[in-house]
Amino acid sequence: MDSKTAVLRWRRGQEAAAERIRDLTRAEGPLPERAVSESLAALDTLATMGMWPGPRDPVSESMVEAVRQRWVRIERRARQTPTR
């Protein structure tokens, strides 16, 4: 068997295994407890690695900055408006 045939066979096996896992997951249905547990474990791992909380992406950061600026305008306007 040449290397190209071996790689193609390996890929077909990987795809078949992935399909089988998807089928089993679909049949098993949602498992909220497992999802929460795995999410918390991932966050703990990131925190241990010093990577949590992670940096925001530029789009999210600009959106946060826009909200902050709006709140500044709202607070200024509230201070200028006389109370009744």
MDTraj code that builds the backbone (N, CA, C; nanometers):
import mdtraj as md
import numpy as np

residues = "MET ASP SER LYS THR ALA VAL LEU ARG TRP ARG ARG GLY GLN GLU ALA ALA ALA GLU ARG ILE ARG ASP LEU THR ARG ALA GLU GLY PRO LEU PRO GLU ARG ALA VAL SER GLU SER LEU ALA ALA LEU ASP THR LEU ALA THR MET GLY MET TRP PRO GLY PRO ARG ASP PRO VAL SER GLU SER MET VAL GLU ALA VAL ARG GLN ARG TRP VAL ARG ILE GLU ARG ARG ALA ARG GLN THR PRO THR ARG".split()
xyz = np.array([
    [0.0855, -0.1178, 0.0000],
    [0.0000, 0.0000, 0.0000],
    [0.0903, 0.1245, 0.0000],
    [0.0650, 0.2141, -0.0937],
    [0.1459, 0.3361, -0.0973],
    [0.0942, 0.4371, 0.0054],
    [0.1704, 0.5437, 0.0263],
    [0.1370, 0.6389, 0.1322],
    [0.0073, 0.7140, 0.1026],
    [-0.0196, 0.7430, -0.0241],
    [-0.1429, 0.8142, -0.0574],
    [-0.2645, 0.7286, -0.0208],
    [-0.2600, 0.6029, -0.0533],
    [-0.3698, 0.5117, -0.0215],
    [-0.3851, 0.4984, 0.1297],
    [-0.2737, 0.4922, 0.1997],
    [-0.2778, 0.4803, 0.3459],
    [-0.3405, 0.6041, 0.4083],
    [-0.3042, 0.7226, 0.3579],
    [-0.3596, 0.8468, 0.4121],
    [-0.5094, 0.8546, 0.3831],
    [-0.5491, 0.8187, 0.2619],
    [-0.6911, 0.8212, 0.2282],
    [-0.7698, 0.7237, 0.3151],
    [-0.7141, 0.6074, 0.3395],
    [-0.7800, 0.5086, 0.4252],
    [-0.7913, 0.5611, 0.5679],
    [-0.6845, 0.6230, 0.6152],
    [-0.6849, 0.6803, 0.7497],
    [-0.7923, 0.7888, 0.7609],
    [-0.8003, 0.8778, 0.6600],
    [-0.9000, 0.9854, 0.6616],
    [-1.0417, 0.9305, 0.6602],
    [-1.0659, 0.8272, 0.5799],
    [-1.1989, 0.7658, 0.5774],
    [-1.2338, 0.7075, 0.7143],
    [-1.1359, 0.6467, 0.7777],
    [-1.1574, 0.5934, 0.9121],
    [-1.1882, 0.7029, 1.0124],
    [-1.1159, 0.8143, 1.0032],
    [-1.1402, 0.9277, 1.0928],
    [-1.2796, 0.9857, 1.0698],
    [-1.3178, 0.9986, 0.9438],
    [-1.4508, 1.0522, 0.9124],
    [-1.5605, 0.9586, 0.9617],
    [-1.5398, 0.8276, 0.9460],
    [-1.6387, 0.7301, 0.9937],
    [-1.6503, 0.7356, 1.1459],
    [-1.5372, 0.7500, 1.2142],
    [-1.5393, 0.7587, 1.3605],
    [-1.6104, 0.8859, 1.4050],
    [-1.5837, 0.9965, 1.3381],
    [-1.6489, 1.1227, 1.3729],
    [-1.7999, 1.1129, 1.3509],
    [-1.8403, 1.0496, 1.2425],
    [-1.9830, 1.0312, 1.2152],
    [-2.0474, 0.9450, 1.3238],
    [-1.9790, 0.8409, 1.3653],
    [-2.0314, 0.7529, 1.4704],
    [-2.0462, 0.8287, 1.6024],
    [-1.9495, 0.9127, 1.6351],
    [-1.9566, 0.9935, 1.7571],
    [-2.0743, 1.0901, 1.7492],
    [-2.0942, 1.1534, 1.6322],
    [-2.2081, 1.2441, 1.6157],
    [-2.3405, 1.1693, 1.6334],
    [-2.3492, 1.0487, 1.5760],
    [-2.4709, 0.9684, 1.5908],
    [-2.4981, 0.9351, 1.7374],
    [-2.3942, 0.8931, 1.8081],
    [-2.4111, 0.8596, 1.9495],
    [-2.4498, 0.9814, 2.0320],
    [-2.3884, 1.0934, 2.0037],
    [-2.4192, 1.2175, 2.0750],
    [-2.5630, 1.2589, 2.0483],
    [-2.6041, 1.2489, 1.9229],
    [-2.7411, 1.2837, 1.8863],
    [-2.8410, 1.1923, 1.9577],
    [-2.8119, 1.0632, 1.9624],
    [-2.9010, 0.9670, 2.0276],
    [-2.9059, 0.9889, 2.1787],
    [-2.7925, 1.0294, 2.2362],
    [-2.7842, 1.0514, 2.3806],
    [-2.8638, 1.1741, 2.4232],
    [-2.8715, 1.2734, 2.3354],
    [-2.9449, 1.3954, 2.3667],
    [-2.8614, 1.4908, 2.4498],
    [-2.9197, 1.6061, 2.4836],
    [-2.8458, 1.7058, 2.5604],
    [-2.8185, 1.6585, 2.7029],
    [-2.7013, 1.6911, 2.7504],
    [-2.6625, 1.6588, 2.8875],
    [-2.6138, 1.7868, 2.9552],
    [-2.7066, 1.8668, 3.0074],
    [-2.6691, 1.9965, 3.0637],
    [-2.5662, 1.9870, 3.1759],
    [-2.5790, 1.8849, 3.2609],
    [-2.4840, 1.8731, 3.3721],
    [-2.3428, 1.8530, 3.3197],
    [-2.3288, 1.7687, 3.2181],
    [-2.1967, 1.7448, 3.1606],
    [-2.1443, 1.8714, 3.0934],
    [-2.2313, 1.9416, 3.0220],
    [-2.1889, 2.0633, 2.9527],
    [-2.1368, 2.1670, 3.0519],
    [-2.2087, 2.1849, 3.1615],
    [-2.1657, 2.2819, 3.2628],
    [-2.0347, 2.2382, 3.3259],
    [-2.0254, 2.1101, 3.3575],
    [-1.9034, 2.0577, 3.4191],
    [-1.7823, 2.0758, 3.3276],
    [-1.7995, 2.0437, 3.1997],
    [-1.6883, 2.0586, 3.1054],
    [-1.6509, 2.2048, 3.0850],
    [-1.7513, 2.2927, 3.0816],
    [-1.7236, 2.4359, 3.0666],
    [-1.6453, 2.4898, 3.1857],
    [-1.6893, 2.4535, 3.3056],
    [-1.6185, 2.4998, 3.4253],
    [-1.4763, 2.4444, 3.4315],
    [-1.4589, 2.3186, 3.3898],
    [-1.3246, 2.2598, 3.3878],
    [-1.2357, 2.3341, 3.2884],
    [-1.2913, 2.3707, 3.1744],
    [-1.2130, 2.4454, 3.0747],
    [-1.1736, 2.5815, 3.1289],
    [-1.2668, 2.6490, 3.1967],
    [-1.2351, 2.7797, 3.2543],
    [-1.1312, 2.7686, 3.3647],
    [-1.1405, 2.6644, 3.4472],
    [-1.0396, 2.6420, 3.5507],
    [-0.9021, 2.6201, 3.4891],
    [-0.8990, 2.5431, 3.3811],
    [-0.7721, 2.5173, 3.3122],
    [-0.7141, 2.6467, 3.2577],
    [-0.7973, 2.7282, 3.1941],
    [-0.7494, 2.8564, 3.1416],
    [-0.6998, 2.9463, 3.2545],
    [-0.7719, 2.9474, 3.3667],
    [-0.7285, 3.0295, 3.4804],
    [-0.5952, 2.9818, 3.5340],
    [-0.5773, 2.8495, 3.5427],
    [-0.4512, 2.7926, 3.5900],
    [-0.3361, 2.8318, 3.4975],
    [-0.3669, 2.8395, 3.3672],
    [-0.2651, 2.8757, 3.2685],
    [-0.2435, 3.0268, 3.2613],
    [-0.3235, 3.1028, 3.3387],
    [-0.3109, 3.2481, 3.3365],
    [-0.3732, 3.3107, 3.2133],
    [-0.4650, 3.2399, 3.1506],
    [-0.5252, 3.2895, 3.0275],
    [-0.6723, 3.3274, 3.0451],
    [-0.7203, 3.3332, 3.1707],
    [-0.8593, 3.3695, 3.1938],
    [-0.8655, 3.4788, 3.2963],
    [-0.9366, 3.5830, 3.2785],
    [-1.0167, 3.6090, 3.1595],
    [-0.9275, 3.6476, 3.0433],
    [-0.9663, 3.6038, 2.9279],
    [-0.8888, 3.6303, 2.8071],
    [-0.9129, 3.7709, 2.7553],
    [-0.8275, 3.8156, 2.6674],
    [-0.8458, 3.9490, 2.6099],
    [-0.9674, 3.9510, 2.5176],
    [-1.0304, 4.0657, 2.5091],
    [-1.1433, 4.0802, 2.4170],
    [-1.0905, 4.0997, 2.2756],
    [-1.1706, 4.0599, 2.1805],
    [-1.1338, 4.0870, 2.0427],
    [-1.1629, 4.2347, 2.0145],
    [-1.1020, 4.2911, 1.9109],
    [-1.1177, 4.4349, 1.8850],
    [-1.2628, 4.4787, 1.8654],
    [-1.3452, 4.3970, 1.8029],
    [-1.4851, 4.4347, 1.7810],
    [-1.5589, 4.4424, 1.9137],
    [-1.5419, 4.3410, 1.9986],
    [-1.6075, 4.3429, 2.1292],
    [-1.5591, 4.4598, 2.2125],
    [-1.4309, 4.4860, 2.2083],
    [-1.3748, 4.5961, 2.2861],
    [-1.4337, 4.7295, 2.2408],
    [-1.4496, 4.7488, 2.1101],
    [-1.5072, 4.8748, 2.0608],
    [-1.6536, 4.8869, 2.1012],
    [-1.7262, 4.7744, 2.1046],
    [-1.8658, 4.7776, 2.1478],
    [-1.8764, 4.8133, 2.2963],
    [-1.7871, 4.7578, 2.3769],
    [-1.7853, 4.7896, 2.5197],
    [-1.7543, 4.9375, 2.5383],
    [-1.6603, 4.9885, 2.4636],
    [-1.6244, 5.1303, 2.4740],
    [-1.7407, 5.2195, 2.4330],
    [-1.8153, 5.1799, 2.3294],
    [-1.9321, 5.2580, 2.2871],
    [-2.0378, 5.2611, 2.3973],
    [-2.0598, 5.1496, 2.4646],
    [-2.1570, 5.1453, 2.5748],
    [-2.1097, 5.2335, 2.6891],
    [-1.9811, 5.2286, 2.7199],
    [-1.9287, 5.3150, 2.8271],
    [-1.9497, 5.4628, 2.7951],
    [-1.9238, 5.5009, 2.6704],
    [-1.9425, 5.6400, 2.6307],
    [-2.0891, 5.6820, 2.6401],
    [-2.1788, 5.5921, 2.6031],
    [-2.3220, 5.6231, 2.6156],
    [-2.3599, 5.6459, 2.7619],
    [-2.3063, 5.5621, 2.8516],
    [-2.3365, 5.5787, 2.9937],
    [-2.2806, 5.7104, 3.0458],
    [-2.1672, 5.7517, 2.9966],
    [-2.1107, 5.8811, 3.0380],
    [-2.2063, 5.9925, 2.9971],
    [-2.2576, 5.9873, 2.8728],
    [-2.3520, 6.0898, 2.8267],
    [-2.4816, 6.0871, 2.9096],
    [-2.5302, 5.9667, 2.9392],
    [-2.6526, 5.9535, 3.0186],
    [-2.6319, 6.0135, 3.1581],
    [-2.5171, 5.9839, 3.2209],
    [-2.4899, 6.0368, 3.3546],
    [-2.4775, 6.1889, 3.3524],
    [-2.4093, 6.2432, 3.2521],
    [-2.3965, 6.3894, 3.2429],
    [-2.5338, 6.4540, 3.2268],
    [-2.6144, 6.3982, 3.1397],
    [-2.7483, 6.4517, 3.1167],
    [-2.8321, 6.4420, 3.2443],
    [-2.8175, 6.3329, 3.3171],
    [-2.8942, 6.3162, 3.4419],
    [-2.8522, 6.4197, 3.5449],
    [-2.7245, 6.4532, 3.5502],
    [-2.6781, 6.5542, 3.6460],
    [-2.7274, 6.6933, 3.6085],
    [-2.7408, 6.7193, 3.4798],
    [-2.7839, 6.8501, 3.4344],
    [-2.9339, 6.8708, 3.4467],
    [-3.0090, 6.7638, 3.4494],
    [-3.1545, 6.7736, 3.4586],
    [-3.1939, 6.7977, 3.6039],
    [-3.2678, 6.9034, 3.6302],
    [-3.3085, 6.9284, 3.7689],
    [-3.4087, 6.8242, 3.8162],
    [-3.3962, 6.7881, 3.9405],
    [-3.4893, 6.6904, 3.9985],
    [-3.6143, 6.7627, 4.0442],
    [-3.7247, 6.6954, 4.0437],
    [-3.8512, 6.7587, 4.0828],
    [-3.8877, 6.7280, 4.2233],
])
top = md.Topology()
chain = top.add_chain()
for i, resn in enumerate(residues, 1):
    res = top.add_residue(resn, chain, resSeq=i)
    for name in ("N", "CA", "C"):
        top.add_atom(name, md.element.get_by_symbol(name[0]), res)
traj = md.Trajectory(xyz[None], top)
